[in-house]
Amino acid sequence: MPAPRPQRKSPPPAPLPIGTRLGSFELRGVLGLGQYGYGYRVWDLESENEYAVKEYLPADLARREGATQVLPRRIEDEERFAQGLRAFLDEGKFLSRVRDPGLVTVYGSWEENGSAYMAMDLVAGRNLKETMQARGRPPREPALRALLQPLLAAVDALQRGPWTDVYGLGAVLHCLMVGKPPAPAPLRVNGAAALTWPEAVLRRHSLEFLAVVEWMLAPQPRDRPQDIGAVRAALSDPGHLPEHLRPGWRQRLTLRLRQHKRPLRLLGTLLLLAAAALVLWRLRQAGLLPDFALPTG
């Protein structure tokens, strides 16, 4: 019996045409496509300022009808599409009430064209991938700790699903440290994958810092820090870590050995050569080895 063919991902619907009106906004350009839809650069005809607008358009659930209308992709997708739409609207309303220097200012959300939209400030910058490429090499622990402070404050200002936000922040740290996201939590719960640190990461970061990141990335939500205060406490004092994550002397010894693996390997080779030379010298002194003379020409 032939193996079933893997299902292809649904291609993303086309973005809205340039010049489309969304409320008081006029669409001027496409910023990009994310997991849940497009981001647009828009012009507010009333205030004459430039903003960004995000459209709810998940590729696996939605399709574009004509130039602007959005519909569920299939009949069986209608309920999930509607649930996601409500969540998108609620998120926009919630974020419009939050103000923090580390967060983009959101001005609200509304329904239009069978979909939903969220307006926010247009902020120039680089995404995580571009930032990593610009750096050229992963940041060391002091740089990551400095970066964490405003990020923790921003997540703390949101006050929603803290264990989920903490996981997301831990995944960002993992990307910066390792160069890729951690293995998905469901795979680690089932034992199909594990969270391991490459040698280079172990050389750049302390066991205490790595333990905090591991705690943030715990597969089960109940096993993660339940608020930002717990993360801050563990960063300043490892005694606030769960007992099973606190580095012990065996871990420290193993880390030291791994960190100095090359010098120790070289030292071991030199000791073996010295021991071999000593054995040969004693055998020769005891007359058990003949004297070797170099041939003369």
Buried (B, 14 or more C-beta within 10 A) or exposed (E): EEEEEEEEEBEBBEBBEEEBEBBEBBBBEBBEBEEBBBBBBBBBEEEEEBBBBBBBBBBEBBBBEEEBEBBBBEEEBEEBBEEBBEEBBEBBBBBBEBEBEEBEBBBBBEEBBBBBBBBBEBEEEEEEEEEBEEEEEBBEBEEBBEBBEEBBBBBBBBEEEBBEBBBEBBBBBBBBBBEEEBBEBEEBEEEEBEBEBEEEBBBBBBBBBBBBBBBBBBBEBEBBBEBBEBBBBBBEEBEBBBEEBBBEEEEEEBBEEEBEEEEEEEEEEEEEEEEEEEEEEEEEEEEEEEEEEEEEE
